[in-house]
Structure formats: structure tokens, C-alpha cells
Amino acid sequence: MTNNTDFQTKLATFQEKTLFPRLSDAEQSLVRKLANKYRFTFQEFRQVVEVCRDLSMWGQGSLEAWWRNYSHIDVPLSGVQSKRRMFQQLQQHVRQLRGQEKIYSRTVLLTPVRKPALKIRSQRSEKKIHGMCPVASKRTVCCNLHTIDAVQNCMYGCSYCSIQTFYQDQITFDDDLASKLNDIDLEPDRFYHFGTGQASDSLVWGNRNGNLDALCQFARKHPNVLLEFKTKSDNIGYFMDHDIPENVVCSWSLNTPSVIENEEHLTVSLARRMVAARQLADAGIKIGFHFHPMVYYRGWDNDYPNIANSLIAQFDTDEVMFISFGSVTLIKPVIKKIREQGNPSRILQMDFVSDPHGKMTYPDETKILMFRKMYDSFSSWHNKVLIYLCMEKTEIWQQAFGFAYASNQQFEGDFAKKTLYK
């Protein structure tokens, strides 16, 4: 009796320290039943809770359905052996789901509504707005991107985005943006690539708080800087109505309709992004495109090349500065956040391996397959538009593109030559 009482006390603690309270009543009942039957350790309890959460988000059955099938199998084992076999079968079931191409059906997953509690405020702070790309290192081939955090947090709800783990429920504009930009010390004869889309979408806010005025003035002051505005919006009014410096480029993060509808919540459609890009190109403003993250799902090998074909048909190579490819890459706090929210999503239905920076991503062979397919799709633009990989190892460049830069400095130099000085 004492042993059972002690276990029930442990079980109550397990429930408090995991996502157990976010499960449905039926799910909680089953997890408790299994925990008592097999005397779960904390890690085992957490694993079963996360499996329960994942199956629900993916729309891939339920733990209850799996247990019904498993419990009918005659397994003449007991004690530790019985528990070990149960976990082996459950893990095998999840591995099979992760290893297969996820399916985005024509029925769009329920789009979650972003919490109305997001507060927009402007404030003065001592916080730096300028830094290097957070994954810049010698472990991957990197363009040495510099970042400017003009706004902190984003109004969009992309399932895979790391921004959701940084700023909680507040969107912040920096009242000292112009002065902080003015204080950035740059060498006048060196090329710099600055991006403004790391901490928020670059264009969705328009010129709120004068942020676009300040950033364009920064570009005018530093003609050796390529200033990039990266977006999933079509809010281009400011750029259509103002004289924009020649060293500014507006880039669009593109994805397939299936991914946009199911994972990039509240963003504008692929068609609207491409229309906006076409309008800016017609206005003489340089543009770029990022296929990042590319998602591995059934139909990807048709859907992504279809976008490439549309771009080739609608744009001239002298209008496009660059195209990049990247894969799903998740930091562990994002994985935790996705499970906490529990919104319908299949982004975690994938094989996880660790990349050179400790983030979770696709196996190399999956990346190479996808990147090579897209690189080949843009074959008519080779040597005319800079095409590159983001955050990838030399080996992946070699196998996907057939070449790789010898150093990040060489990549940065080629980036300058093929974009700002093209």
C-alpha cells in the first residue's frame, strides 16, 4: 500500500511537470491507466504525453486507437519486459509516422487564431539592435549576414518560427531606432549585407513608428550596405510611394499553398506575395526570394518546382538579386512551444537529426534531395541569379549544387559581386 501511495504522489508530480494538463479528459485517463499499469518513470511519462500530443496535432489517430490495437496482441510478458515491449512498439509506430511523407490534404488544418493579448508598444531601451546572424559560424557555409531588430515580435503565427519563443505577448518598436542606426560603425569600403526580418516580418507593420523611414535613411547613408526587407506580407505601399535607395532589396519568403495554408497562419497567400513582388519589380526595386523552410511532404516534388516555374515565367533575371533554399530547422524551445499550443500542425511529423548548431532538422539525404530538385528547377537562372543555401554544411552544398565556397569570406565576396555590385 505504501509503494502505491508513493507512486501516486510521484504521478501527481509528473502531471504537473509535463503537458499532461493540456490533454483531453479521455487522453488523461488513458495515460494514467498506462502509467499505473507499467509504473512509468518521469521520462517515460513525459514521452507518452508528448506522443499523445503529437498524434493529436498531426491528425494521425490517437494514443487510444494505438493502444486498442496493441492491447489485443497476445504478449506473454510481465514486469519490465512487458513495459519494454510496449515502448518499443509505440516508438516504432511514431518512427513510421515521422519517416513517411506527411500529407496535407485539401481540407486545411484548422487555422489557430492568434491571441488578442498581443500588446503593441514603443519604448526606449538600451538594447542593441545590431548583431550578426545568430547562426553565423565556421561550421556551416554562411554569408555573414548582419541583422537589425527594428521591431521585436511578429503578428503572424507560423508554426515553426522561433520568434514565438522570444518575446511572449508583446510587440515592441524601438523609439531610438534612428539614433541607434546612426551609431552603427561601418567601414566605408567594405560590403555589408543587413537583414531586418530576424525578429519580425520586415514589411507587415508598414512605416509604423517611422521604422521604414529610419531604415531607408540608413541605406542612403551607407551605399556599401545591401539592406534587405524580408516578408510574408504584401504591404508594399511605402515602397510604391517613396523614393527607395538603390541598395535596398525586398525579399519574399515563399512556400507552397499547402504549407502556407496549414503552417504559415495569418500570412498572405503565395499568389498575393508574388503579385506584390511583381509590383515592386515594375517600380524598379530589386527583389529576392527565400524558399525557407522547405517542407518534406507528399507532393513537395511537384509543388516547389511549380513555384520555380512561375517565377521564371514572371520575372527577368536582372530583377532578382538572389534565391535561397533552407530546410525546417527547429530549436528545442520551439518544439516545446508547438506542443504547448497544441494547434493542428504536421510540422513536427518528421525525422529529427541534430544540425551543426544543435538544432533539429531533416537528415542530410532529405535536404540534398529537396535542394537539388529546386536547384535544377532554376537551371535557366544559373550564373544569372545568385542561388545559395542557408545554414548548411559544405557537404550538402557539394551534393546539392555541385560546388561549395571555400570560406565564409569567399561566400560574402561572391554575394557582394552578384547582388549589390551586379
C-alpha positions, 0 to 999 in steps of 0.5 A: 500500500505504501509503494502505491501511495508513493507512486501516486504522489510521484504521478501527481508530480509528473502531471504537473511537470509535463503537458499532461494538463493540456490533454483531453479528459479521455487522453488523461485517463488513458495515460494514467491507466498506462502509467499505473499499469507499467509504473512509468518513470518521469521520462517515460511519462513525459514521452507518452504525453508528448506522443499523445500530443503529437498524434493529436496535432498531426491528425494521425489517430490517437494514443487510444486507437494505438493502444486498442490495437496493441492491447489485443496482441497476445504478449506473454510478458510481465514486469519490465519486459512487458513495459519494454515491449510496449515502448518499443512498439509505440516508438516504432509506430511514431518512427513510421509516422515521422519517416513517411511523407506527411500529407496535407490534404485539401481540407486545411488544418484548422487555422489557430487564431492568434491571441488578442493579448498581443500588446503593441508598444514603443519604448526606449531601451538600451538594447542593441539592435545590431548583431550578426546572424545568430547562426553565423559560424565556421561550421556551416557555409554562411554569408555573414549576414548582419541583422537589425531588430527594428521591431521585436515580435511578429503578428503572424503565427507560423508554426515553426518560427522561433520568434514565438519563443522570444518575446511572449505577448508583446510587440515592441518598436524601438523609439531610438531606432534612428539614433541607434542606426546612426551609431552603427560603425561601418567601414566605408569600403567594405560590403555589408549585407543587413537583414531586418526580418530576424525578429519580425516580418520586415514589411507587415507593420508598414512605416509604423513608428517611422521604422521604414523611414529610419531604415531607408535613411540608413541605406542612403547613408551607407551605399556599401550596405545591401539592406534587405526587407524580408516578408510574408506580407504584401504591404508594399505601399511605402515602397510604391510611394517613396523614393527607395535607395538603390541598395535596398532589396525586398525579399519574399519568403515563399512556400507552397499553398499547402504549407502556407495554408496549414503552417504559415497562419495569418500570412498572405497567400503565395499568389498575393506575395508574388503579385506584390513582388511583381509590383515592386519589380515594375517600380524598379526595386530589386527583389529576392526570394527565400524558399525557407523552410522547405517542407518534406511532404507528399507532393513537395516534388511537384509543388516547389518546382511549380513555384520555380516555374512561375517565377521564371515565367514572371520575372527577368533575371536582372530583377532578382538579386538572389534565391535561397533554399533552407530546410525546417530547422527547429530549436528545442524551445520551439518544439516545446512551444508547438506542443504547448499550443497544441494547434493542428500542425504536421510540422513536427511529423518528421525525422529529427537529426541534430544540425551543426548548431544543435538544432533539429532538422531533416537528415542530410539525404532529405535536404540534398534531395529537396535542394537539388530538385529546386536547384535544377528547377532554376537551371535557366537562372544559373550564373544569372541569379545568385542561388545559395543555401542557408545554414548548411554544411559544405557537404550538402552544398557539394551534393546539392549544387555541385560546388561549395565556397571555400570560406565564409569570406569567399561566400560574402565576396561572391554575394557582394559581386552578384547582388549589390555590385551586379 
